[in-house]
Amino acid sequence: MMDYLLTCTLISLCVLLTLKGLKNAPARLNFYLLMITLVCWFVPWQYFSQLPFFEGTERYTLNVAQLIPEAKELTPNTAQIANTGGELQSELSIWQSIPSLSTVFIVLVSTGFGLFLVRLSLYIKFIINLYTYSKPSPEFENINNRYPIRLTTHTGPAFATGLIKPVIWLESSMINREELNSVIQHEVTHLEQGDIYWTWLICFIESVFWWNPICLKLTGLAREQLELSCDELCMQKLKGKYQLDLASLLLQEQTGQRSHNFFTPPLLNIAHSKSFNIQRIKMLNKEKTMKSKYLVMVAAAMSFSALTAAQIVDGNTDNEQQSNNTYQAAVKSEEYNQQLAQLLQSAAGAKSDNPELLNEAAQGIQKWYLNRNKLTGFEEHEIKLQSFRLLENVYSKLHKYEDILSAYERWYEPSSNPPFFLKNSLATAYIQLGRYELAVAELEGLSKQLNGKLHVGSADNLALAYIYLADYDKALKTLAQVGAKDDVYGNILRYYVYDKQNNRKKMDELKSKIPEVFAVSPALLPRMGIPDSQLLSLL
């Protein structure tokens, strides 16, 4: 979720900066650029890094998890809970009760849809009121014979409405004004350009992202550019008369004129805020033509936006998806569901403690993987991960750690882009095999990818590998970097190191923080837990 927000923010800031250099460009070009940027907020960028053509591009990507760590990084993993008799279960429940960023986002956007419906109902009520207190004016057909004109007492010189049957609404006092022709031409130009549809789209985006100051800024600018583009076309048709009429009309004091607010109906109104009206008149003094440099600037902005979207990923996405204790059955394709059903059937004995059934399950998973068809996008990413974690669980029960390493090489070829946290799985297998240097290499590599911000479980495993190598100072340093005071597994490791260093004072300080079975001398190391698999709950 964080990569989506960062991607959209960077694209928006890039476009806002580009607009500074497009001040003298045609307003319509600026408007289209702003609308493309607003539409980008509806694109689920967080899923793009999971598509096949992004695999193997890890070295070129920016991992958001390195910049903005998640609060749940301190959450104990399943292995730690198993090793400490469930003493960390209550802490895990507290962390899991915190709503995720995705949940908050869905609530805010859903509220935005509700706001749009409210604005729609207010608009309908407003139009009904307009028809009730207005009358048709066929005498203006000589100025405009395409759209009906109705006289109203509503504040404002003129405005246009109607998605299906457009109508121009004229304030009754305007019929004797010299600016009448320019005012009507302005609204006709809006309708001819289809600006009423753009106005409703802006209204929808503004409602959905009511909580987003960047989107509100962009929608405000889009409205202004829509008005400026209409002024430019009217200036071409009516020449200098339009500028004089616009100045005469907009710079006078409009008594009783209401300022725009969030619930103002989406109208094509010729009158805006005083500061913007002055800007409009000044802009008409400048001749705006399309130049190649403007197109180059727009192309550069779009290229940067595309690069941003492709290269920002969130390293926590995989961890969040796999840290849940229950399998999240999102909507998947029929082929995915078929493969999942076949996998579960092949691994029928995976929950058993019987070695014979476990071996049959392991063989079944291997055979299933060799004979299946490759899926696409995030479905391929997920089915590979789920099947590997299940096979890892089975082999761990059988103490076949060499087979875990072989399966990893089969599942994730060198050119693929496996999830970061699977390095912890490799390290666990290396520790069980007594290859402590290789375990350290894997976890130090993971630490480097995460800018030194290892999760608690990974840090504990790295400290354990250092302990087996008798490098006690590095073990303590690794545990100190995590800083999880209630990490029972980590405290057991600290107690063991202090025993080896004959530091009785530190040992006494930790005795109350670890289970009694480990608060002894000589100190004991805890057994490594069996890695969990979400698919076990489906068997």
Disulfide bonds with the S-S distance in Angstrom:
none
